[in-house]
Amino acid sequence: MKKPRLFATIFPVCFRFLLLLAASLTLSSCGGDSNSANPVKASGTPPLRQATVTTTRTAADYHFVVEQVYLAYFGRPADPAGLQFYSEAMLRAAAPTTVVDLSRNYDSNTGLRAIIDSFGNSQESMDLYPGDNTAFITAIYHNLFSREPDSGGLGFWVGVLDARQITRARAAISLMAGAQSTDIDIITKKTQVAANFTRGVTTGYDTLAAALAARQMLANVVLATDVAAYQTTVDTTLAALVAQAASNNYPQVAAIIKARCTVCHSQRPTFPGFSSPPRGVTYDTSEEIHASAQSINQVAGTSSFMPFNNVTNMTSDERSVIRTWISLGAP
């Protein structure tokens, strides 16, 4: 275990936050002359020119830090769509790519502040942290560091929140930016696991139950966790989400087929002009639907051939549900 830095046992996390604030104020108050920074040169030697380095960022450069923001505010990995959306938003805002710099630039970069506040003020965040400021800070410590807050850190953060010196939206990112010693290692491991999870998502990560399962998976990541070995747990969690999605998917498929298909494909058709099902194909029972799963997908999922002329107004979203059902093995 790494030796804690100075004051870490007294004010872990909060001390570094104060240093960040002090540094940002100092830098903003001393403009500095670029000429005075030039090294002393021998007489007659041409002045040295500092090379200009231009960095072109992409949305992918923000993936790691967006995962950390998800961790701080939601305690779970990002979903693939959310990861891409917020990575592109940070790119447009010219945001920095580290949590420490996100915290430093929160006040000065209005685009960045809007992104961070959208996490802190989201319904998911409010549902996750419904208690008072003590409960809020305690939950953040659990999400980030997998531990109880020390008394000094708890007192500091609750104090600044109670005094309304910072908002909850800023507190989570600032608390993570001020991490010290082994807390940094735990955050890094949690972020790596979260990134592995997000890359493996195919379907099923779009419900409250799925978010809870992913949150619990990350909660079990501690300092001793081997990220490579933990991939087995990640894969197991992802497989369980797919299985759960599959079990929840068929009722939707059955409802769609009943509304859009059985008006004709039934022992007792209700569509005008039909006294018997076309070609004798019926979808009255689960057994009949499952037996015709592939043909249903071919004529109504991957194409819009059926219903004929779309007389029952099957929507593109409903066709997507059928395709998803097939992709899960038509369970």
N, C-alpha and C positions, 0 to 999 in steps of 0.2 A: 504493500500500500504506500502511495506517495505521501511524503511528509507535508502536512498542511502548511500553506503559506502564512505569513505573519498576520495575526488577528483573525485567522480563519476560524479558530475555535471560539472566538468571542462574537464576531459578527460575520459569519460566512455569508457569502452572496451579497449582503447589503453593503459591506465595506467596498467591494469592487464597484458597485453601482455608484457610490459617492465619488470614487476616483474617476469614473467615466464622466460624471457630470462636471467635476472640477477640471478635467482635461479639456472637455469641450469648451468650457468658459475661457480657459487660458489660451487655447488655440485661437478662439475668436477675437481675443483682445490684443494679441501680438501679431500684427500683420507680417513682420519679417521682411527684410530686403534681400532679394535673391542674389544681388551682387555681393553683399557682405558674407554670403555663405561660400563664395568661391575660395578655393585653397590658394595659399601664397605661391606665386610662380616665380621662377628664376628670371632675371632681367633678360629681355630679348626673346623670351619664349612665348610663342603665340598663345593667347588665352584658350583654355580648354572649353569645348562646347559640350554641354550635357545632352546626351541623346534623348530624343523625344520618343516615348513608348506609347503606342496607341493600342488599347485593348478593345476588341469587339466582342461583346458578350452575346450569348444566346439564352433562350429560355431555360435550356438544360443546365446552365450555370447556376440556376436558382433552385434546382430540385432539392438539394440537400437542406438548404435553409428553410424552404417551404415545409419540408417534412418536420423540421424543428418547430416551426410555428404551429403546425397541426398538433404536435406533441404538447406544446405549452398550453394551448387553448382548448383542445379537444381530448388530449390524452390518448390519441389513436393515430394510426398511419393515415396518410392522405389517400383518397380514392384517385384513380388515374385522371379522371376529368378535372377534379379539383386541383390536383398537382399541376396540370398543364395550365389551367386557367390562372392560378395565382402566380405561377412562374412567369407567364407572359405579362401579367399585370405589374409585377415587380420590374421586369425588363423595361416596360414602357415608362415606369416611374424613375428609371435610372437608379434603382435602389442598390445598396451594397449587398454583398453575398454572404456576409457572416452575421450571426446574431448580435455580437458585440457592436458591430457597426450599424445594424438596424436600430438598436437602442440609442446609439449616439445621434443618429440622423432622424429620429422619430419627430422631433419638434421642427426641424428645418425643412424636411421633405414632406410637403403636404400630400403628395400622391402616396408615399409610403405610409404616412399616418392613417390615411383613409383605408388602406389595405389592412393594417394591423387592427384598427378600430372595428372593421367589419368582422374580424374574428372575435374580438372581445365582446362586441355587442350582439353577436349572433344568437339566435334562439337556442342552438345546440350548446353554446357556452353558458348561457343563462340557466338552461335546464341542468347542466352538469354541475354548476356551482351556485345553488340557490340560497345558501346560508349566509351568515354574516361574514365579515372580513377575516375573522379567525379561521372559520371553516374554509373560506376561499383560499387563503394562503396555505393552509394545511393540505388541501387537495392538490394545489399546484406542486408542492414539495413531493407529494406521492407520485404524481405524474412524471415529474422531471427526474427526481433523484431516488425514488423508491424508498423513501424514509420519512420519518417525522421531522418537522422543522425544529431546529435548536431554539432555545428560549430567546436568545438574542436576535436571531433572524426573524422569528415570529413577531416579536415585539416591535422591531423596526418597521417591517412591512405593514403590519396592522396599523401602526401609528401613522404612517404617511397616508394610508388609505382613509383612516378615520378622519384625519385632518384635511382630506381632499386635496393633498398636495400632488397626487397622481391619481389616475383612474384605474379601474381594474383592467381596462383594455391595455394600458401601458404597463401595468405591474407585472403581468406574466412574462412579457418579453424582456423587461428589465431584470427581473429575477433570474431568468435563465442566462442573460448576458453577464450577470455578476457571479456565475458559478465559480467555485474554487476547487482545487485539488481533485479528489476522486469523483466529485460530483460531475466534473467535466467529462471524465471517462465514462460515467454511466450514461450521460446524455448522448455521447458519441455512439455508444453501443445501441442505445434505444433507437437512435436515428438510423443507424445502419440496418437494424432489424426492420424498422418501419419501411425503409426504402426497398428492402428485399420483398416485403409483403406487398407493397404497391405494385412492384414489377410483376408479381405473380397473380394479381387479380384478373379474373376473366369475367365472372358474374357473381351475383349474390351479395356484393358489398354495398347495399343500398337500403338497408333497413336499420332500425334502432337495435334490433337483436344482433345484427352483424357488427355494428359499431361497438356494442358491448363486448362481443367475443374478441374483437381485435384489440380493444382497450385492455382487456384482461391479459391477452397474450403479451402486450408490451409491459404491463405492470409486473410481470414475472421476470423481466430482464433486470439483472443486478450486476454489481461490479465483477463478480466471478463468472458471468455468462460468457461462453465461447460462442461468438456470433456465427461462425461456420457450423458448429454443431447444433446451434439453436434453429438452423434452417429446417430441421425435421419438424419442430413445433410450428414453424411458420407454414410449412406445407400441409401439416395436419389441420391447422386452422382454416386455411384456404379450401381444402377439400371438404371440410364440414360446412362451410358457407355455400359451396356449390351444391352439396347434397340438400341443404335446407332450402335453397332456392328452387331446386328441382321439385321437392315435395310441395312447395307452395305454388308452383307454376301450373300444375295440371288443373286445379279448380278454375283458373282463369281461362285456360284453353277450352275446358268443357263448357263454360258459360258462353264463350265466343261461338263455339260450334252450335250450341243450342239456339243462340239468337240469329246466327247468320246462315246456318247450313241445314238444320233439321226441319226447316219449313218445307224443304223438298225431300231431304234424305231421312225419311222417317217412315215407319210402317203406316202412319196416318198423316200424310203431308197436309199442311194447312195452306200452302201457296195455291192461289187460284189456278185451276186447270190441271192439277196433279192429283191423280187418284192412287198412285203407287210411286215408290221412290225410283228416281232415274237409275237405270241399270241394276236395280235391286239393291243398291248400296244404302245402308242405314247407319245412322250415328246415334241411336237411341240409348245405348248403354256404353259404359266405360270400356268394356271388352271390344265393342265394335269400333270405337274411336281409336283405341290402341292398335287394333289389327290393321287399321287404315292409315296409321300415322304418317307413313312416308308419302302416300298418295295425297293426303290432305296437305302436307307440306309442299308438294310439287305443284298442286293446282291453286292453293290459297296462301301458302307461306312465301315461297320463293318466286311466285308469279301471281298475277291477279286474274288468271283465267276463270277461276270460280270465286264466288258465285257468278253465274253467267250474267254478263253485263252489269255485274255488281248490283243486282236488284235489291239485295238486302243491306247495301251500304256498309260493307266491311271496311274498316279503316286501315290505314297503313300501320298504325300502332298495334292493332289487333293481329295483323299479319306478322309483325315483329315478335309478338308474344308466341305465336305458333312456331316461328323459326327458332326462338330461344328454347322452347320445349324440346324441339328436335335435337338441338345442339347439346342438350343435357341428357340425351338418350331416350327421350319420350317416356319418362317414368310414370 
